[in-house]
Amino acid sequence: MAGGYFLCTLRSLTFAIGALGLTITSLETADAGQSVTPSLAPMLSRVIPTVVSISVRGKSSEDQDDTLYLTPGALNKSSPSETAVGQISETTGTGVITDARNGYILTNNHVIEGATSIKVTIASGESFDAAAVGADAQTDLAVIRIRASGLSQAMLGDSGSLNVGDYVVAIGTPYGLGKSATFGIVSALDRSGLGLDSEEGFIQTDASLNPGNSGGALVDLEGKVVGINTAILGPSGANIGIGFAVPINTASAIMRQLVAHGEIRRGQLGVQVQDSGTDFAKALGVSASTGALVNEVRPQSPGAKAGIIIGDVIAAVDGVPVSGSTQLRARISALPPETPVKLTLLRRSGSVEVVATLAAAAATEPPVETVDYVDGKGLLDLVTLQTLDAASDAFGKVQGAVISSISDNSLAAAAGLRPGDVITSVNQTNATTPQMVAELSKASTDLLLLGVFRDGHRSFLVVKR
């Protein structure tokens, strides 16, 4: 992971609420009748004591950098001070006390990764040696523990209730300067494709984040933690107002497993999904254009046993709506195997609910059959289909018809199809040969829903006139 910024800090910032004409009714004010300026100070006085500074010592390596600089789409692993390879490096970060009685602190994996010693400084200025309880690289979260009394514990909020435009405050220890708070809004939700291993949909915020803020708290105006600050995007260390936090709902689920097992035991549903959309909803005959569209169901998987079929749109998990594929994968992967989950599915026939018990592993896929060359028909005009044979990377993985050639002027090309793609279904009907693809597609005159296998992944594409 290279380029970008791991959030290890926040820049102090004074926000003139009155000057911008904002009215924030949840802010605390002085006695009635007094003229006061709205302030975040009362809330911060409660929250800041729950945030700690973390200092980590560990061996430096060739790929370590003395900054957290990252280019868009990638992140560095650490922010050590400059040292020669093999010498001891020191990094700083932030953590949030989530269990005061037991001394559990939630932070980022990249803050403590490779640590030989971890020291935590609390609000009183006292420092304690900390032990790593568990870490998860996929979500970049970790739990550490200190033995201390009189700790303050953070209140956890509900990241699922956040909306773009909600006010948030980021709290951390930027550049080792001590506790700092910055104010902003939720700029976007469910951000993915950031160059992280995680499939999680991050909270994006314009609250200023800088090296040293990693593992710090993103809180709402009630002082409830809604996210764990994790990464920033910007050139040469500059803050450009694009920061990312792991939603607290995900972080809480990961934290529970780390405390219980020291590792993450991820459940799997055994289905592959993609984001739905208006064209897909129309082609599938469902009422909602959001949710996770199922494009593959592995045989004997929990999803198959529960009755999920290709073309279903998963709209909710345990009654909580999902906006798309990223959010669904995050919800499922945060749950351990053997967990039963209630899924709301949208189909042409209406909405149904099924219960699937998550498994630890998925079954393999069936072998493939092959056939001859065929010209596409209907909306697949100007497309040549051929047998799926050993020359294709998809051989032995799926059944279907390979696109041998395609005209740039075709409707299929306009839809995004390209040579080498394997068409596996037409209008939700499995198509195992080029002849089947051609015959099934010729009846559609306006809209054609294709199941496509490309680069090891399944997806749906809509061809329309």
Buried (B, 14 or more C-beta within 10 A) or exposed (E): BBBBBBBBBBBEBEBEBEEEEEEEEEBBEEEEEEEEEBBBEEBBEBBBBBBBBBBBBBBBBEEBBBBBBBBEBBBBBBBBEEBEEEEBBBBBBBBBBBBBEEBBBBBBBBBBBBBEEBBBBBBEEEBBEBEBBBBBBBBBBBBBBBEBEEBBBBBBBBBBEBEEEBBBBBBBBBBBBEBBBBBBBBBBBBBBEBBBEBBBBBBBBBBBBBBBBBBBBBBBBEBBBBBBBBBBBBEEEEBEBBBBBBBBBBBBBBBEBBBEEEEBBBBBBBBBBBBBBEBBBBBBEBEEBBBBBBBBBBEEBBBBBBBBEBBBBBBBBEEEEBBBBBBBBBBBBBBBBEBEBBBBBBBEEEBEEBEBBBBEEBEEEEEBEBBEEBEBBBBBBBBBBBBBEEEBEBBBBBBBBBBBEBEEEBBBBEBBBEEBBBBBBBBBEEBBBBBBBBBBBBEBEEBBBBBBBBEEEBBBBBBBE
